[in-house]
Amino acid sequence: MTGLELPVKKEADFIGKEAAAKEKAEGGTLRLRTFVIDAMDADVIGDEPISLNGKVCGWVTSGGYAHTSGVSVAIGYVPKDVADEAYGWQVELLGEMLPARLQAQPLLDANGSRMRS
């Protein structure tokens, strides 16, 4: 579980129901995070490794160039115990480890101020 649980009917019976309930109760082991990457001429597309302080700890699920913001973005899963670390992130792209910054807030108009102006 990653904090993005899907609703499941409590009375529904399925294989793995006990394990899913246990993981939901414990809060899961991974968190989905967004990173801005210092990429040059290519962008991540998925399955690239995410490292923290030189140690691989997660993977990219999707990414690309955010045209409106003008940055390269990677979205991926990392362990919950390090998910909010501000510094030390890297993403491998085409065999090169590139610096990455945790993007805690939405890239575009986080408070809706442009929409209200």
Solvent accessible surface area in square Angstrom, and as a share of the most:
residue,aa,sasa,rsa
1,M,69,0.31
2,T,26,0.15
3,G,46,0.44
4,L,111,0.55
5,E,67,0.30
6,L,148,0.74
7,P,130,0.82
8,V,92,0.53
9,K,144,0.61
10,K,179,0.76
11,E,140,0.63
12,A,37,0.28
13,D,131,0.68
14,F,85,0.35
15,I,181,0.92
16,G,39,0.37
17,K,65,0.27
18,E,155,0.70
19,A,67,0.52
20,A,32,0.25
21,A,60,0.47
22,K,128,0.54
23,E,61,0.28
24,K,122,0.52
25,A,90,0.70
26,E,109,0.49
27,G,24,0.23
28,G,4,0.04
29,T,92,0.54
30,L,47,0.23
31,R,52,0.19
32,L,58,0.29
33,R,63,0.23
34,T,37,0.22
35,F,0,0.00
36,V,5,0.03
37,I,6,0.03
38,D,67,0.35
39,A,27,0.21
40,M,185,0.83
41,D,136,0.71
42,A,31,0.24
43,D,47,0.25
44,V,0,0.00
45,I,147,0.74
46,G,19,0.19
47,D,125,0.65
48,E,25,0.11
49,P,39,0.24
50,I,0,0.00
51,S,1,0.01
52,L,19,0.09
53,N,119,0.61
54,G,65,0.62
55,K,148,0.63
56,V,93,0.53
57,C,37,0.22
58,G,7,0.07
59,W,103,0.36
60,V,0,0.00
61,T,56,0.33
62,S,49,0.32
63,G,31,0.30
64,G,22,0.21
65,Y,104,0.39
66,A,28,0.22
67,H,151,0.68
68,T,103,0.60
69,S,43,0.27
70,G,41,0.39
71,V,38,0.22
72,S,7,0.04
73,V,17,0.10
74,A,0,0.00
75,I,57,0.29
76,G,0,0.00
77,Y,48,0.18
78,V,0,0.00
79,P,37,0.23
80,K,87,0.37
81,D,119,0.62
82,V,36,0.21
83,A,1,0.01
84,D,107,0.56
85,E,82,0.37
86,A,59,0.46
87,Y,186,0.71
88,G,34,0.33
89,W,6,0.02
90,Q,54,0.24
91,V,0,0.00
92,E,56,0.25
93,L,15,0.08
94,L,148,0.74
95,G,67,0.65
96,E,107,0.48
97,M,74,0.33
98,L,17,0.09
99,P,73,0.46
100,A,9,0.07
101,R,121,0.44
102,L,33,0.17
103,Q,50,0.22
104,A,87,0.67
105,Q,118,0.52
106,P,86,0.54
107,L,66,0.33
108,L,84,0.42
109,D,44,0.23
110,A,62,0.48
111,N,107,0.55
112,G,9,0.09
113,S,61,0.39
114,R,157,0.57
115,M,154,0.69
116,R,173,0.63
117,S,127,0.82
